[in-house]
Amino acid sequence: MRRGYDIFGRAYGAMLRSDPHAAGSIDHELIRRMALLDADSRAELYAGVPIPRDLRRHELYPMAQGLRGANERQSVRNALDTTSAIALAYDTDIGDMVFGGTERAILARGTDWCADMARVGAVLLMCLGIPARIVHLANPEMAYHGHVVVEAYYEGAWGVCDFIYGYMFHAGRPLSAWELQCNRELMQPTVGEEFFGEYAGLYGCVAISDYDPMNSANDYSESRANEYTLRLIREGAHGGHWFMGEES
């Protein structure tokens, strides 16, 4: 099974190594550990029924209980509505943003950075007894087109949840990252026609990373945007092409 920064190719590997999170942080660890989802790894990555983690001592546990719905699907929906509302309302210049930290710190300051909010969403679900893991996405046909979502195990299957946009992919049952990668038309009723093409392209490459929020070795250091990230965001008219030497 292929893992780590370079599984999406050389250029995306360079981009991920320049991620603005603090070196050694749990955020970089999740990238280092991510496993490429493909025909060879699919069976292992979707084998068995995951055991829920015990997060009763996590600092977000009390908050999460207020999101509990009448069933698992409603609980997932409540968590998605909470995080996507925060992301929609967030309006901070890239130079003033803080990255990483604990999930409580991320919620307190707000964010629209997908990797941070995915971690928050995964923890909220785990606090509700719903297994969840981090999913990294990239469009191999375009530069700088990456995203981070979550797979949640509910109603007996893995289903993708996007804690920035509030998407819950479900068609009679939860839809996994593998299913969305193989048949991107399954997303269209949720995503909508206007944004569908750009969003669906993100599922060209998929990687999965397990996250244990209760591991005492996790490093929750915070950071500010580095020069790479500042240039990428502020000179964003790249037209989908690499412009900072990532391919060399």
Secondary structure, 3 states (H helix, E strand, C coil): CCECHHHHCHHHHHHHHCCCCCCCCHHHHHHHHCEECCCCCHHHHCCCCCCCCCCCCCCCHHHHHCCCCCCHHHHHHHHHHHHHHHHHHCCCCHHHCEEECCHHHHHHHCCCCHHHHHHHHHHHHHHCCCCEEEEEEECCCCCCCEEEEEEEEECCEEEEEECCCCEECECCCECCHHHHHHCHHHHHHHHCHHHHHHHHHHHHEEEEECCCCCCCCCCCCEEECCHHHHHHHHCCCCCCCCCCCCCC
